[in-house]
Amino acid sequence: MTGWLDPLRAVLDSAERPVTFFFRDDDAGWDDEALAALLDVFGTSGVPLDVAAIPEAMSPHTVDLLASRRESGRNDLTVHQHGLAHVNHEPEGRKCEFGPSRSAEQQADDIARGRDLLHSMMGDLPAVFTPPWNRCAPWTAEVLRDLGFAVLSRDLSAGLAGVDGLVELPITVDWYAKRTKVPVDRAGRGELLAESAAGPGPVGLMLHHEVMGEDDRADLADLLDLVAGHTAAATDHLDRLALTRVR
Ligand SMILES: [Zn+2]
């Protein structure tokens, strides 16, 4: 095992309660080849993966890839909705597909359209929503709840919307996190994981397959080995984790 995971291993070794992890890979529909390479890493480890899929970017090939991996048992994966088209609607400021320039009605139309499209391609899916760029307007959570969604997954920095009936399971570590505007190196990534594992949890790691290279996948394989093999670590899918924290 490589040294960058030592801080996380130390937290797990001394943990008094199991530390729960979930792994979310965004942007399915973009770069199927890189997605398949990431699925290979998860398939080997057996660790559950939540794939956030962009409904309007999914091709028949993407659908085949995800469905065949799931149905064959090669991957323990679930697919959920990642926006509609992953386009920015904000004329200025930070990019958002479901930001403040879009009314609740417009957002409801887009989310329902994406949900129906994804359902037509992938069948029944967990009622989980991840907004592109990990953020949305203050009213998006209520829109999701009213459409029947059970889980909203954003970044920890987005805060909590606090809408009854909607469980929030934020990402706590971005594989490509920046510290003081500089991307973290692998040692920094290990420290972020350790800090998150020492917190109230669960640890939510966000991945983007389309920008991951061989080195990233090798490091990720080491992380998954640690998590899968450590008695103090537990893993699950977002929708199942949400069942234990119903508001
Ligand atoms: Zn995305």
Residues whose N, C-alpha, C, O or C-beta is under 5 A from the ligand:
A	BS01	ZN	D26 D27 P132 W133
